[in-house]
Amino acid sequence: MKYRKREAKEYARAQLKGIWTALPTNFTEDDRLDEVATAANLRYCIEDLKIEGHYSLGNVAEFWSMTNEERKLVHEINVDAAQGRIPLIAGCHHQNPYEVVDLCNHAFDVGIDFAIVLTPYMGAKSDDAVYEFYRFIGERTEIGIVLFNIPQVYYPIRVPLAKRLATIPNICGFKQADPMPFATASLRAAIGDQIVISVADEAPWLYNMTVADDDWLLNYSPHLYQVPGYLPVHDYTRAAQAGDLKTATEIAKSLNALRLVQAKWVSGYGASQVRLPLHEQKVWMEMLGMTGGPVRCPSTPMDERSREELRADLESTGILAKVRDRPTRTGAAPLA
């Protein structure tokens, strides 16, 4: 046991910092959990991309297409792959609070540091109901709980509700996917001294670090924008932390072409779109030399024309040339 419930907020303040990523779950062609690839991708992110924390089993990881048994196995795979080198968060999302508690307790028992839990999309349609959902869970698990606010899709966590939730002893973090800057500024003012907040977007990270005093980035972009020998998110973060804002700004600006590709192919939370762009992320990863693989029903794969268009877009940014020229890697499987 790394900490007790009453210590969750203090533990979170010490652990929820730096650059974290959120990897997809890997599946085999016959629709089984790909344990080898799931572990290899995480090792690669730790060893070659210098990622400082990992969130498994989120929306990009297709948690909603997985059995609870598979999700628990992913907990164990993450702990084994990380070997204590970075802190870990497990997505313990579920509509049934008893299932959330079961997933949270398993995660804590096997060594996961925190659980993240989305607001329910059914059954809880008021502040009181959402508060009761988290109170019920918090009373039945020791693990620190990170809230996840996606108001475009799920019931929103506005400031009055956030202030109530922050009183639950093991509510200790907040992943903010509300795109409105005022909403995040208000949230920081209301609860920023109690729980750790991360804006779920890399683009404003430099501003959030240097102006808003954020310490924690939790987003899937770090493993899409970086390859061994080319770590711009890591580098501009370190430059900003060292007070070299000129260098930090220059490096951050250099990512604009990749940000445009991401905006085209991997839309933000809740954007109006025909398809959920999960396979796009896996194909992007494959083009960088990681393991991607298939998606599960009801997600659908990219067609060949779209794959080639994505490849051309990534080629235009220069990142694929860096893949071809990169040093030997230590984590994921070698390029085919």
C-alpha positions as CSV (number, residue, x, y, z in Angstrom):
1,M,0.0,0.0,0.0
2,K,1.6,3.3,-1.1
3,Y,-0.7,5.6,0.9
4,R,-4.0,5.6,2.8
5,K,-7.2,7.4,1.7
6,R,-6.6,10.4,3.9
7,E,-3.2,10.8,2.3
8,A,-4.4,10.7,-1.3
9,K,-4.3,14.5,-1.9
10,E,-0.8,14.8,-0.5
11,Y,0.4,11.8,-2.5
12,A,-1.2,13.2,-5.7
13,R,0.5,16.6,-5.2
14,A,3.9,14.7,-5.2
15,Q,3.1,12.4,-8.1
16,L,0.8,14.1,-10.6
17,K,3.4,16.3,-12.4
18,G,5.3,16.4,-15.6
19,I,4.4,14.9,-19.0
20,W,2.0,12.0,-19.0
21,T,0.5,10.1,-22.0
22,A,-2.5,7.9,-22.5
23,L,-1.9,4.9,-24.8
24,P,-4.5,2.9,-26.7
25,T,-5.1,-0.7,-25.7
26,N,-3.6,-3.1,-28.2
27,F,-5.6,-6.0,-29.7
28,T,-4.6,-8.9,-31.9
29,E,-6.0,-9.6,-35.3
30,D,-8.3,-12.3,-33.8
31,D,-9.6,-9.7,-31.3
32,R,-7.7,-10.7,-28.2
33,L,-5.9,-8.4,-25.8
34,D,-2.4,-8.1,-27.1
35,E,-0.4,-8.3,-23.9
36,V,3.0,-8.1,-25.5
37,A,2.3,-5.0,-27.5
38,T,0.5,-3.2,-24.6
39,A,3.6,-3.8,-22.4
40,A,6.1,-2.9,-25.2
41,N,4.5,0.4,-26.0
42,L,4.6,1.5,-22.4
43,R,8.2,0.5,-22.0
44,Y,9.0,2.4,-25.1
45,C,7.3,5.5,-23.8
46,I,9.2,5.3,-20.5
47,E,12.6,4.4,-21.9
48,D,12.7,6.3,-25.2
49,L,10.2,9.1,-24.9
50,K,10.9,10.0,-21.2
51,I,7.2,10.0,-20.4
52,E,6.7,10.7,-16.7
53,G,3.4,8.9,-16.1
54,H,0.8,6.9,-17.9
55,Y,-3.0,6.7,-18.0
56,S,-4.4,3.4,-19.2
57,L,-7.9,2.4,-20.2
58,G,-9.2,5.7,-21.1
59,N,-11.4,6.7,-24.0
60,V,-8.6,6.3,-26.5
61,A,-8.0,2.9,-25.0
62,E,-11.5,1.6,-25.9
63,F,-12.3,0.8,-22.3
64,W,-15.9,0.5,-23.2
65,S,-15.3,-2.4,-25.5
66,M,-13.4,-4.4,-22.9
67,T,-14.5,-6.9,-20.2
68,N,-13.7,-6.1,-16.6
69,E,-11.3,-9.1,-16.6
70,E,-9.4,-7.7,-19.5
71,R,-9.2,-4.3,-17.9
72,K,-7.8,-5.8,-14.7
73,L,-5.2,-7.7,-16.8
74,V,-4.2,-4.3,-18.3
75,H,-3.7,-3.0,-14.7
76,E,-1.3,-5.8,-14.1
77,I,0.5,-5.4,-17.4
78,N,1.1,-1.7,-16.7
79,V,2.5,-2.3,-13.3
80,D,4.8,-5.0,-14.6
81,A,6.0,-2.9,-17.5
82,A,6.5,0.2,-15.5
83,Q,8.5,-1.5,-12.7
84,G,7.9,1.5,-10.4
85,R,9.7,3.9,-12.8
86,I,6.7,6.1,-13.3
87,P,3.3,6.6,-11.6
88,L,0.2,5.1,-13.2
89,I,-3.4,5.9,-13.5
90,A,-6.1,3.3,-14.5
91,G,-9.4,4.3,-16.1
92,C,-12.0,2.7,-13.8
93,H,-14.9,4.1,-15.7
94,H,-18.3,2.3,-15.5
95,Q,-21.9,3.2,-15.2
96,N,-22.4,0.8,-12.3
97,P,-20.7,2.2,-9.1
98,Y,-20.2,-1.3,-7.7
99,E,-18.2,-2.1,-10.8
100,V,-16.2,1.1,-10.5
101,V,-15.3,0.1,-6.9
102,D,-14.3,-3.3,-7.9
103,L,-12.0,-1.9,-10.7
104,C,-10.6,0.7,-8.3
105,N,-9.8,-1.8,-5.6
106,H,-8.1,-4.2,-8.0
107,A,-6.0,-1.3,-9.4
108,F,-4.9,-0.3,-5.9
109,D,-4.2,-3.8,-4.8
110,V,-1.9,-4.5,-7.8
111,G,0.1,-1.3,-7.4
112,I,-1.6,1.3,-9.7
113,D,-1.2,4.8,-8.1
114,F,-4.6,6.4,-9.0
115,A,-7.9,5.7,-10.6
116,I,-9.7,8.1,-13.0
117,V,-13.4,7.9,-13.2
118,L,-15.7,9.7,-15.7
119,T,-19.1,11.1,-14.7
120,P,-21.8,8.6,-15.7
121,Y,-23.6,9.3,-19.0
122,M,-26.8,7.7,-17.7
123,G,-28.5,7.7,-14.3
124,A,-26.7,10.8,-12.9
125,K,-28.1,14.0,-14.5
126,S,-27.8,16.5,-11.6
127,D,-25.0,17.8,-9.3
128,D,-26.6,15.8,-6.4
129,A,-26.6,12.6,-8.3
130,V,-23.0,12.9,-9.6
131,Y,-21.8,13.8,-6.1
132,E,-23.5,10.7,-4.7
133,F,-21.9,8.6,-7.4
134,Y,-18.4,9.7,-6.4
135,R,-19.2,9.7,-2.6
136,F,-20.3,6.1,-2.9
137,I,-17.1,5.1,-4.7
138,G,-14.8,7.1,-2.5
139,E,-16.2,5.5,0.7
140,R,-15.5,2.0,-0.7
141,T,-12.0,2.3,-2.0
142,E,-8.6,3.6,-0.7
143,I,-7.2,4.7,-4.1
144,G,-6.9,8.3,-5.0
145,I,-9.5,9.3,-7.6
146,V,-9.0,11.7,-10.5
147,L,-12.1,13.3,-11.9
148,F,-12.5,13.6,-15.7
149,N,-14.6,16.4,-17.0
150,I,-15.8,16.2,-20.7
151,P,-18.8,18.5,-20.6
152,Q,-19.4,18.0,-24.4
153,V,-20.2,14.4,-23.8
154,Y,-20.8,13.6,-20.1
155,Y,-22.5,15.5,-17.3
156,P,-20.4,18.6,-16.7
157,I,-18.4,19.2,-13.5
158,R,-18.8,23.0,-13.0
159,V,-17.3,24.9,-10.1
160,P,-20.1,24.4,-7.5
161,L,-20.0,20.6,-8.0
162,A,-16.2,20.5,-8.2
163,K,-16.0,22.3,-4.8
164,R,-18.3,19.6,-3.3
165,L,-16.4,16.7,-4.8
166,A,-13.1,18.1,-3.6
167,T,-14.3,17.5,0.0
168,I,-14.3,13.7,-0.6
169,P,-11.0,12.6,1.0
170,N,-9.6,10.6,-1.9
171,I,-10.7,12.9,-4.7
172,C,-7.2,14.2,-5.6
173,G,-7.0,15.1,-9.3
174,F,-9.0,16.7,-12.1
175,K,-8.5,16.1,-15.8
176,Q,-10.1,19.0,-17.5
177,A,-11.3,18.6,-21.1
178,D,-13.6,21.7,-21.1
179,P,-12.2,23.7,-24.0
180,M,-13.3,27.1,-22.5
181,P,-10.3,28.9,-20.8
182,F,-12.6,30.7,-18.4
183,A,-14.0,27.4,-17.1
184,T,-10.5,26.2,-16.3
185,A,-9.4,29.5,-14.7
186,S,-12.5,29.4,-12.5
187,L,-11.7,25.8,-11.6
188,R,-8.2,26.6,-10.6
189,A,-9.3,29.4,-8.4
190,A,-11.9,27.3,-6.7
191,I,-10.1,24.0,-6.1
192,G,-6.6,24.3,-7.4
193,D,-5.2,24.5,-3.9
194,Q,-6.9,21.2,-3.0
195,I,-6.5,18.9,-5.9
196,V,-4.1,18.7,-8.9
197,I,-5.5,19.9,-12.3
198,S,-4.4,18.9,-15.8
199,V,-5.7,20.5,-19.0
200,A,-6.2,17.6,-21.4
201,D,-4.6,19.4,-24.3
202,E,-0.9,19.8,-25.2
203,A,-1.4,23.0,-27.3
204,P,-1.8,25.4,-24.3
205,W,0.7,23.5,-22.1
206,L,3.4,26.2,-22.3
207,Y,1.0,28.9,-21.3
208,N,-0.5,26.6,-18.5
209,M,3.0,26.0,-17.1
210,T,4.4,29.5,-17.2
211,V,1.3,31.6,-16.6
212,A,-1.2,29.4,-14.8
213,D,1.4,27.5,-12.8
214,D,0.2,24.0,-13.9
215,D,2.6,21.2,-13.2
216,W,0.8,18.3,-15.0
217,L,0.1,17.5,-18.6
218,L,-2.1,14.4,-19.2
219,N,-2.9,14.0,-22.9
220,Y,-2.2,11.4,-25.7
221,S,-0.1,13.8,-27.9
222,P,3.3,13.1,-26.3
223,H,3.7,9.7,-27.9
224,L,2.3,11.0,-31.2
225,Y,4.6,14.0,-31.5
226,Q,7.8,12.4,-30.4
227,V,10.3,9.7,-31.4
228,P,13.6,8.7,-30.0
229,G,16.1,11.4,-30.5
230,Y,13.3,14.0,-31.1
231,L,11.5,14.9,-27.9
232,P,10.1,18.4,-28.5
233,V,7.4,18.2,-25.8
234,H,9.9,17.1,-23.2
235,D,12.5,19.6,-24.4
236,Y,10.3,22.7,-24.3
237,T,8.9,21.7,-21.0
238,R,12.4,21.4,-19.5
239,A,13.4,24.7,-21.1
240,A,10.4,26.5,-19.6
241,Q,11.0,24.9,-16.2
242,A,14.6,26.2,-16.4
243,G,13.3,29.7,-17.1
244,D,14.5,29.7,-20.8
245,L,11.2,30.9,-22.3
246,K,12.8,31.9,-25.6
247,T,14.0,28.4,-26.3
248,A,10.8,26.9,-24.9
249,T,8.7,29.0,-27.2
250,E,10.8,28.2,-30.3
251,I,10.5,24.5,-29.7
252,A,6.8,24.7,-28.9
253,K,6.2,26.6,-32.1
254,S,8.0,23.9,-34.1
255,L,5.1,21.5,-33.2
256,N,2.5,23.6,-35.0
257,A,2.5,21.4,-38.2
258,L,2.0,18.2,-36.1
259,R,-0.8,20.0,-34.2
260,L,-2.6,20.7,-37.5
261,V,-2.3,17.0,-38.4
262,Q,-3.7,16.0,-35.1
263,A,-6.6,18.5,-35.4
264,K,-7.4,17.1,-38.8
265,W,-7.3,13.4,-37.9
266,V,-7.8,13.1,-34.2
267,S,-10.5,15.6,-33.2
268,G,-10.9,16.9,-29.7
269,Y,-13.3,15.5,-27.1
270,G,-16.9,15.7,-28.2
271,A,-16.3,17.2,-31.6
272,S,-18.9,16.6,-34.3
273,Q,-17.6,13.9,-36.5
274,V,-18.8,10.9,-38.5
275,R,-16.4,8.4,-36.8
276,L,-14.6,8.1,-33.5
277,P,-10.9,8.5,-34.6
278,L,-9.4,5.7,-32.6
279,H,-7.9,3.8,-35.4
280,E,-6.3,7.0,-36.7
281,Q,-4.2,7.1,-33.5
282,K,-3.2,3.5,-33.8
283,V,-2.2,3.9,-37.5
284,W,-0.3,7.1,-36.6
285,M,1.6,5.1,-33.9
286,E,2.4,2.4,-36.4
287,M,3.9,5.0,-38.7
288,L,6.2,6.1,-35.9
289,G,7.2,2.5,-35.3
290,M,5.1,1.6,-32.3
291,T,2.5,-1.2,-32.3
292,G,-1.0,0.0,-33.2
293,G,-3.2,-2.9,-34.5
294,P,-6.9,-3.2,-34.9
295,V,-9.7,-1.5,-33.1
296,R,-12.7,-3.3,-31.6
297,C,-16.4,-3.1,-32.5
298,P,-18.1,-0.6,-32.7
299,S,-15.0,1.4,-33.7
300,T,-14.2,1.0,-37.4
301,P,-10.8,1.0,-39.2
302,M,-9.5,3.6,-41.6
303,D,-9.7,2.8,-45.3
304,E,-6.5,2.6,-47.4
305,R,-7.0,6.0,-49.0
306,S,-7.2,7.7,-45.6
307,R,-4.1,5.8,-44.4
308,E,-2.1,7.1,-47.3
309,E,-3.4,10.7,-46.7
310,L,-2.4,10.5,-43.1
311,R,1.0,9.2,-44.0
312,A,1.5,12.1,-46.5
313,D,0.4,14.6,-43.8
314,L,2.8,13.2,-41.3
315,E,5.6,13.1,-44.0
316,S,5.1,16.8,-44.6
317,T,5.8,17.6,-40.9
318,G,9.2,15.9,-41.1
319,I,8.5,13.5,-38.3
320,L,8.7,10.4,-40.5
321,A,12.1,11.4,-41.7
322,K,13.1,11.4,-38.0
323,V,11.7,7.9,-37.6
324,R,13.9,6.7,-40.5
325,D,17.0,8.3,-39.0
326,R,16.4,7.5,-35.4
327,P,18.7,5.6,-33.1
328,T,18.0,2.0,-32.0
329,R,15.1,1.9,-29.6
330,T,14.7,-0.1,-26.4
331,G,10.9,-0.6,-26.0
332,A,8.5,-1.4,-28.7
333,A,9.0,-3.9,-31.5
334,P,11.2,-2.8,-34.4
335,L,9.9,-1.3,-37.6
336,A,8.6,-3.8,-40.1
